[in-house]
Amino acid sequence: MGNIFGQCFRIATFGESHGPALGVVIDGCPPRVPFDLAFLRSELARRRPGQSKLTTQRQEGDVPEILSGLSPDGLTLGSPIAIVIRNVDQRSSAYTEMKSAYRPSHADFTYDTKYGIRAVEGGGRSSARETAARVAAGALAKTVLKHACGATITAWVESIADIRMPAPTKTPSLKQVEASPTRCPHPATAQRMEARIHAARADGDSVGGVVCCIISGLPVGLGSPVFDRFEAELAKAMLSLPATKGFELGSGFAGTLLKGSEHNDLFVKKGGRIRTLTNRSGGTQGGITNGEDVVFRIAFKPTATVLKPQKTVSPDGKATSLSARGRHDPCVLPRAVPIVEAMAALVAVDHWIRDRGQNAPFGRCGRKA
């Protein structure tokens, strides 16, 4: 299984949805970085289940335990940092029927076929419960970025089903995003989204949507041509998340409707820096950051586990039906926002460290234009 992510700033996550605990080991973090445990806890709280009536009602406090890698006064030591999060509210009895039937559009069939064994309870490693470990690692990655180059990462829910917020004129603030349990920063749209999620839950169904994310303040020069393009690794990071089905950078698929002369981002010198008049490229060119905001979107499908009866088969191929039980998100979007931010931070900090290793001896580190 692919449980390790990153080249220089590397993380390895572990644990199952209904196991005793899950966690992450972070290797390659620079020393002497002040890691605020209150910030770590606040990031995990944004992702944790049971936070509102829009999410699964599984009640997990997601209290992090740091086992290694920090000094008594909270500075990173440069050694591996191990973080554990205990599971306390597992209800495995809700998964009894799933031992003898595959959940449609879930990982049950593929895991069983590939490995000959699967963790039925909660989906094991395929569960989004694993992403708590990613958010913990992402909190540290955000901290490193803040001290290294002042970069910030903001994500929000742009659409749920066919309900889409108007395009913002500037990046929403964290306060605006967190004002609604939907994590949509446009109040009127957020109310409509909330009603749609409640309706899906009442009907035993689910809905999907799109998260938009912006990374601001990255220097010019992160990423490499060909296989290690910054946006390619962003796409891998985002599509590694459960329920993701699409990724676009900058103008994305809408850019195919423009002519080249319309789509090109024209260069100007502004404030002593080389800038672009537009940002249809989404903050990268040739796979390398250009100093503009990195703007991307991720599509999340409707939650696969629904309470409606659905046709399926047993492991031996016999036709049957399955009505899921248990506690599930009718829409993953509200809790996906901090997870998207975490993965973006992990990609950015890994490339920042890689750039230092390659270019620092020659004075060409990623820099402001």
CORUR-V429446 format. One record per helix or strand of 2 or more residues. SS is the DSSP state (h for helix, s for strand). FROM is the first residue (numbers start at 1). TO is the last residue. If there is no record, write none. Layout:
BEGIN
ss->SS from->FROM to->TO
ss->SS from->FROM to->TO
END
This chain:
BEGIN
ss->s from->4 to->5
ss->s from->10 to->15
ss->s from->21 to->27
ss->h from->37 to->47
ss->s from->64 to->68
ss->s from->75 to->76
ss->s from->81 to->86
ss->h from->92 to->99
ss->h from->108 to->115
ss->h from->121 to->126
ss->h from->128 to->149
ss->s from->152 to->160
ss->s from->163 to->164
ss->h from->174 to->178
ss->h from->187 to->202
ss->s from->209 to->216
ss->h from->226 to->228
ss->h from->230 to->239
ss->s from->244 to->249
ss->h from->252 to->257
ss->h from->260 to->263
ss->s from->267 to->270
ss->s from->273 to->276
ss->s from->284 to->285
ss->s from->288 to->289
ss->s from->294 to->300
ss->s from->310 to->313
ss->s from->319 to->322
ss->h from->333 to->362
END
